[in-house]
Amino acid sequence: MSSEEQPLTESTLPVWVAADDIDELLDESKGLLSRNGDAVLQQVPLGPLRKNLTATVDALQQLFADVAARGGSLPLQEAHLSFQITAGGGVQLIGTGQVQGTRAITLIFKQ
């Protein structure tokens, strides 16, 4: 089966992930090891990433719907959220205190 024919669950995406997420940091064949140990370029499996990102976005949309239903004089119109991807395809939301110095992806939800 060629790489074009692989099902999504077997496909990967190169993503910079925290070195803490990699079991074998010294195996450079798995990715490009950053010499200071903070991040490596890793082939992340798309199946788990898709599942985890979908679950996270679904939960956030429900949360935003609950907040919007409260009404009030200052309704929620936009939310910016940052997250990191783990080597195994996990999704970790990042609090504002953690954002500095991290590689994060930002999702913007608008009404």
KEMARGU-485528 format. One line per 2 residues: their letters; for each residue z, x, y of N, C-alpha, C, O. Coordinates in Angstrom, 1 decimal, always signed. Layout:
// KEMARGU-485528
A) Z X Y Z X Y Z X Y Z X Y  ... $
// end
This chain:
// KEMARGU-485528
MS) +0.0 +0.8 -1.2 +0.0 +0.0 +0.0 +0.0 +0.9 +1.2 +0.9 +1.8 +1.4  -1.0 +0.7 +2.2 -1.0 +1.5 +3.4 +0.0 +1.1 +4.4 +0.6 +0.0 +4.2 $
SE) +0.3 +1.9 +5.4 +1.3 +1.6 +6.4 +0.9 +0.3 +7.2 +1.8 -0.4 +7.6  -0.4 +0.0 +7.3 -0.8 -1.2 +8.0 -0.5 -2.5 +7.2 -0.3 -3.5 +7.7 $
EQ) -0.4 -2.3 +5.8 -0.2 -3.4 +4.9 +1.2 -3.7 +4.6 +1.6 -4.6 +3.9  +2.1 -2.8 +5.0 +3.5 -2.9 +4.6 +4.1 -4.2 +5.2 +3.9 -4.5 +6.4 $
PL) +4.9 -4.9 +4.4 +5.6 -6.1 +5.0 +6.6 -5.6 +6.1 +7.1 -4.5 +6.1  +6.9 -6.5 +7.0 +7.8 -6.2 +8.1 +9.1 -5.6 +7.7 +9.7 -4.7 +8.4 $
TE) +9.7 -6.0 +6.6 +11.0 -5.6 +6.1 +10.9 -4.1 +5.7 +12.0 -3.4 +5.7  +9.7 -3.5 +5.4 +9.6 -2.1 +5.0 +9.1 -1.3 +6.2 +9.1 +0.0 +6.1 $
ST) +8.7 -1.9 +7.3 +8.3 -1.1 +8.5 +9.4 -0.5 +9.2 +10.6 -1.0 +9.1  +9.1 +0.6 +10.0 +10.2 +1.2 +10.8 +9.7 +1.4 +12.2 +8.5 +1.2 +12.5 $
LP) +10.6 +1.7 +13.1 +10.3 +1.9 +14.5 +11.1 +3.1 +14.9 +12.3 +3.2 +14.7  +10.4 +4.1 +15.6 +11.2 +5.3 +16.0 +12.1 +4.9 +17.2 +11.6 +4.4 +18.2 $
VW) +13.4 +5.2 +17.1 +14.3 +4.8 +18.1 +15.3 +5.9 +18.3 +15.8 +6.5 +17.3  +15.7 +6.2 +19.5 +16.8 +7.2 +19.7 +18.1 +6.5 +19.5 +18.4 +5.4 +20.1 $
VA) +18.9 +7.0 +18.5 +20.2 +6.4 +18.2 +21.3 +7.4 +18.3 +21.1 +8.6 +18.3  +22.5 +6.9 +18.5 +23.7 +7.7 +18.6 +23.8 +8.6 +17.3 +23.7 +8.1 +16.2 $
AD) +24.1 +9.9 +17.5 +24.3 +10.8 +16.4 +25.4 +10.3 +15.4 +25.3 +10.6 +14.2  +26.3 +9.6 +15.9 +27.4 +9.0 +15.1 +26.9 +8.1 +14.0 +27.6 +7.9 +13.0 $
DI) +25.7 +7.5 +14.2 +25.2 +6.5 +13.3 +24.4 +7.2 +12.2 +24.0 +6.5 +11.2  +24.3 +8.5 +12.2 +23.5 +9.2 +11.2 +24.4 +9.9 +10.2 +25.3 +10.7 +10.6 $
DE) +24.3 +9.6 +8.9 +25.1 +10.3 +7.9 +24.8 +11.8 +7.8 +25.7 +12.6 +7.7  +23.6 +12.1 +7.8 +23.2 +13.5 +7.5 +22.5 +14.1 +8.7 +21.3 +14.2 +8.8 $
LL) +23.3 +14.5 +9.7 +22.8 +15.0 +11.0 +22.0 +16.2 +10.8 +21.1 +16.5 +11.6  +22.3 +17.0 +9.8 +21.6 +18.3 +9.7 +20.2 +18.2 +9.0 +19.5 +19.2 +9.0 $
DE) +19.9 +17.0 +8.5 +18.6 +16.8 +7.8 +17.6 +16.5 +8.9 +17.4 +15.3 +9.2  +16.9 +17.5 +9.5 +16.0 +17.2 +10.6 +14.7 +16.5 +10.1 +14.0 +16.1 +10.9 $
SK) +14.5 +16.4 +8.8 +13.3 +15.7 +8.3 +13.5 +14.2 +8.6 +12.5 +13.4 +8.6  +14.7 +13.7 +8.8 +14.9 +12.2 +9.1 +14.7 +11.9 +10.5 +14.5 +10.8 +10.9 $
GL) +14.7 +12.9 +11.4 +14.5 +12.6 +12.8 +14.6 +13.9 +13.6 +14.9 +15.0 +13.0  +14.5 +13.8 +14.9 +14.6 +15.0 +15.8 +16.0 +15.1 +16.2 +16.5 +14.3 +17.0 $
LS) +16.7 +16.1 +15.8 +18.1 +16.3 +16.1 +18.3 +16.8 +17.4 +17.7 +17.9 +17.8  +19.1 +16.2 +18.2 +19.5 +16.7 +19.5 +20.5 +17.8 +19.4 +21.5 +17.5 +18.6 $
RN) +20.3 +18.9 +19.9 +21.2 +20.0 +19.7 +22.7 +19.8 +20.2 +23.6 +20.4 +19.7  +22.8 +18.9 +21.2 +24.2 +18.6 +21.6 +24.8 +17.5 +20.8 +26.0 +17.1 +21.1 $
GD) +24.1 +17.0 +19.9 +24.7 +16.0 +18.9 +24.8 +14.6 +19.4 +25.4 +13.8 +18.8  +24.3 +14.3 +20.6 +24.5 +12.9 +21.2 +23.5 +11.9 +20.7 +23.8 +10.7 +20.6 $
AV) +22.3 +12.3 +20.3 +21.3 +11.3 +19.9 +20.2 +12.0 +19.0 +20.0 +13.2 +19.1  +19.7 +11.2 +18.1 +18.6 +11.6 +17.3 +17.5 +10.6 +17.3 +17.8 +9.4 +17.4 $
LQ) +16.2 +11.0 +17.1 +15.1 +10.1 +17.0 +15.1 +9.7 +15.5 +14.8 +10.5 +14.6  +15.3 +8.4 +15.2 +15.4 +8.0 +13.8 +14.4 +6.8 +13.6 +14.2 +6.0 +14.5 $
QV) +13.9 +6.8 +12.4 +13.1 +5.7 +12.0 +14.0 +4.5 +11.6 +14.6 +4.6 +10.5  +14.0 +3.5 +12.4 +14.9 +2.4 +12.2 +14.2 +1.2 +11.4 +13.1 +0.9 +11.9 $
PL) +14.7 +0.7 +10.4 +14.0 -0.4 +9.6 +13.9 -1.6 +10.4 +14.9 -2.1 +11.0  +12.7 -2.2 +10.5 +12.5 -3.4 +11.4 +13.1 -4.7 +10.8 +13.4 -5.6 +11.5 $
GP) +13.2 -4.7 +9.5 +13.8 -6.0 +8.9 +15.2 -6.2 +9.4 +15.4 -7.3 +9.9  +16.1 -5.3 +9.2 +17.5 -5.5 +9.7 +17.5 -5.6 +11.2 +18.3 -6.4 +11.7 $
LR) +16.7 -4.8 +11.9 +16.7 -4.9 +13.4 +16.3 -6.3 +13.8 +16.9 -6.9 +14.7  +15.2 -6.8 +13.2 +14.8 -8.2 +13.6 +15.8 -9.2 +13.3 +16.1 -10.0 +14.2 $
KN) +16.5 -9.1 +12.2 +17.5 -10.1 +11.8 +18.7 -10.0 +12.8 +19.2 -11.0 +13.3  +19.2 -8.8 +13.1 +20.3 -8.6 +13.9 +20.0 -8.9 +15.4 +20.9 -9.5 +16.0 $
LT) +18.9 -8.6 +15.9 +18.5 -8.9 +17.2 +18.3 -10.4 +17.4 +18.7 -11.0 +18.4  +17.7 -11.1 +16.4 +17.6 -12.5 +16.5 +18.9 -13.2 +16.5 +19.1 -14.1 +17.3 $
AT) +19.8 -12.8 +15.6 +21.2 -13.4 +15.6 +21.9 -13.2 +16.9 +22.6 -14.1 +17.3  +21.8 -12.0 +17.5 +22.4 -11.7 +18.7 +21.9 -12.6 +19.8 +22.7 -13.2 +20.6 $
VD) +20.6 -12.6 +19.9 +19.9 -13.5 +21.0 +20.3 -14.9 +20.8 +20.6 -15.6 +21.8  +20.3 -15.4 +19.6 +20.6 -16.8 +19.3 +22.1 -17.1 +19.8 +22.3 -18.1 +20.4 $
AL) +23.0 -16.2 +19.4 +24.4 -16.4 +19.9 +24.5 -16.3 +21.4 +25.3 -17.1 +22.0  +23.8 -15.4 +22.0 +23.8 -15.3 +23.5 +23.3 -16.6 +24.1 +23.8 -17.1 +25.1 $
QQ) +22.2 -17.1 +23.6 +21.6 -18.3 +24.1 +22.6 -19.5 +24.0 +22.6 -20.3 +24.9  +23.3 -19.6 +22.9 +24.3 -20.7 +22.8 +25.4 -20.5 +23.8 +25.9 -21.4 +24.4 $
LF) +25.8 -19.2 +24.0 +26.9 -18.9 +25.0 +26.4 -19.3 +26.4 +27.2 -19.9 +27.1  +25.2 -18.9 +26.7 +24.7 -19.3 +28.0 +24.5 -20.8 +28.2 +24.8 -21.3 +29.3 $
AD) +24.1 -21.5 +27.2 +24.0 -23.0 +27.2 +25.4 -23.6 +27.5 +25.5 -24.5 +28.3  +26.4 -23.0 +26.8 +27.8 -23.5 +27.1 +28.2 -23.3 +28.5 +28.9 -24.2 +29.1 $
VA) +27.9 -22.1 +29.0 +28.3 -21.8 +30.4 +27.5 -22.7 +31.4 +28.1 -23.2 +32.3  +26.2 -22.9 +31.1 +25.4 -23.7 +32.0 +25.9 -25.2 +32.0 +25.8 -25.9 +33.0 $
AR) +26.4 -25.6 +30.9 +26.8 -27.0 +30.7 +28.1 -27.3 +31.6 +28.4 -28.4 +31.9  +28.8 -26.3 +31.9 +30.0 -26.4 +32.7 +29.7 -26.8 +34.2 +30.5 -27.4 +34.9 $
GG) +28.4 -26.5 +34.6 +28.0 -26.8 +36.0 +28.8 -26.0 +37.0 +29.0 -24.8 +36.8  +29.1 -26.7 +38.1 +29.9 -26.0 +39.1 +29.0 -25.6 +40.3 +27.8 -25.8 +40.2 $
SL) +29.6 -25.1 +41.3 +28.8 -24.8 +42.5 +28.1 -23.4 +42.4 +27.2 -23.2 +43.2  +28.4 -22.6 +41.4 +27.7 -21.3 +41.2 +27.2 -21.3 +39.8 +27.8 -20.6 +38.9 $
PL) +26.1 -21.9 +39.5 +25.6 -21.9 +38.1 +25.0 -20.6 +37.7 +24.6 -19.8 +38.6  +25.1 -20.3 +36.4 +24.5 -19.1 +35.9 +23.0 -19.2 +36.0 +22.4 -20.1 +35.4 $
QE) +22.3 -18.2 +36.7 +20.9 -18.3 +36.8 +20.2 -17.1 +36.1 +19.1 -17.1 +35.8  +21.0 -16.0 +36.0 +20.4 -14.8 +35.4 +21.6 -14.0 +34.7 +22.7 -13.9 +35.3 $
AH) +21.3 -13.4 +33.6 +22.2 -12.5 +32.9 +21.5 -11.2 +32.4 +20.4 -11.3 +31.9  +22.1 -10.1 +32.7 +21.5 -8.8 +32.2 +22.5 -8.3 +31.2 +23.7 -8.1 +31.5 $
LS) +22.0 -8.0 +30.0 +22.8 -7.4 +28.9 +22.2 -6.2 +28.4 +20.9 -6.1 +28.2  +23.0 -5.2 +28.1 +22.4 -3.9 +27.5 +23.0 -3.8 +26.1 +24.1 -4.2 +25.8 $
FQ) +22.1 -3.2 +25.3 +22.5 -3.0 +23.9 +21.9 -1.7 +23.4 +21.0 -1.2 +23.9  +22.6 -1.3 +22.3 +22.1 -0.1 +21.6 +21.7 -0.5 +20.2 +22.2 -1.5 +19.6 $
IT) +20.7 +0.2 +19.6 +20.3 +0.0 +18.2 +20.9 +1.1 +17.4 +20.8 +2.3 +17.7  +21.5 +0.7 +16.2 +22.0 +1.7 +15.3 +20.9 +2.2 +14.4 +19.9 +1.6 +14.3 $
AG) +21.2 +3.3 +13.7 +20.2 +3.8 +12.7 +19.8 +2.8 +11.6 +18.7 +2.9 +11.1  +20.8 +1.9 +11.3 +20.5 +1.0 +10.2 +19.9 -0.3 +10.7 +19.7 -1.3 +9.9 $
GG) +19.6 -0.4 +12.0 +19.0 -1.6 +12.6 +20.0 -2.6 +13.2 +19.7 -3.7 +13.4  +21.3 -2.1 +13.3 +22.3 -3.0 +14.0 +22.1 -3.0 +15.5 +21.4 -2.2 +16.1 $
VQ) +22.7 -4.0 +16.1 +22.6 -4.2 +17.5 +24.0 -4.3 +18.0 +24.9 -5.0 +17.6  +24.3 -3.4 +19.0 +25.6 -3.4 +19.6 +25.5 -3.6 +21.1 +24.9 -2.8 +21.8 $
LI) +26.1 -4.7 +21.6 +26.2 -5.0 +23.0 +27.1 -3.9 +23.7 +28.0 -3.5 +23.1  +26.7 -3.6 +24.9 +27.4 -2.5 +25.6 +28.1 -3.1 +26.8 +27.5 -3.8 +27.7 $
GT) +29.4 -2.8 +26.9 +30.2 -3.2 +28.1 +29.9 -2.3 +29.3 +29.4 -1.2 +29.1  +30.2 -2.7 +30.5 +29.8 -1.9 +31.7 +30.5 -0.6 +31.7 +29.9 +0.4 +32.2 $
GQ) +31.7 -0.4 +31.1 +32.3 +0.8 +31.1 +31.7 +1.8 +30.1 +31.9 +3.0 +30.3  +30.9 +1.4 +29.2 +30.2 +2.2 +28.2 +28.8 +2.6 +28.6 +28.2 +3.5 +28.0 $
VQ) +28.2 +2.0 +29.6 +26.8 +2.1 +29.9 +26.5 +3.5 +30.4 +25.4 +4.0 +30.1  +27.3 +4.1 +31.2 +27.0 +5.4 +31.8 +26.8 +6.5 +30.7 +27.6 +6.6 +29.8 $
GT) +25.6 +7.1 +30.8 +25.3 +8.2 +29.8 +24.8 +7.8 +28.5 +24.7 +8.6 +27.6  +24.6 +6.5 +28.3 +24.1 +6.0 +27.0 +22.6 +5.6 +27.1 +22.1 +5.4 +28.2 $
RA) +21.9 +5.6 +26.0 +20.6 +5.1 +26.0 +20.7 +3.6 +25.5 +21.0 +3.3 +24.4  +20.3 +2.8 +26.5 +20.5 +1.3 +26.2 +19.2 +0.6 +26.5 +18.4 +1.1 +27.3 $
IT) +19.0 -0.5 +25.9 +17.9 -1.4 +26.2 +18.5 -2.6 +26.9 +19.6 -3.1 +26.4  +17.9 -3.1 +27.9 +18.4 -4.2 +28.7 +17.6 -5.4 +28.4 +16.4 -5.4 +28.5 $
LI) +18.3 -6.5 +28.1 +17.6 -7.8 +28.0 +18.0 -8.6 +29.3 +19.1 -8.6 +29.7  +17.0 -9.3 +29.8 +17.2 -10.1 +31.0 +16.8 -11.5 +30.7 +15.7 -11.8 +30.3 $
FK) +17.8 -12.4 +30.8 +17.6 -13.8 +30.5 +17.6 -14.6 +31.9 +18.5 -14.4 +32.7  +16.5 -15.3 +32.2 +16.4 -16.1 +33.4 +16.2 -17.5 +33.1 +15.6 -17.9 +32.1 $
Q) +16.7 -18.4 +34.0 +16.5 -19.8 +33.8 +15.2 -20.2 +34.3 +14.8 -21.4 +34.3 $
// end
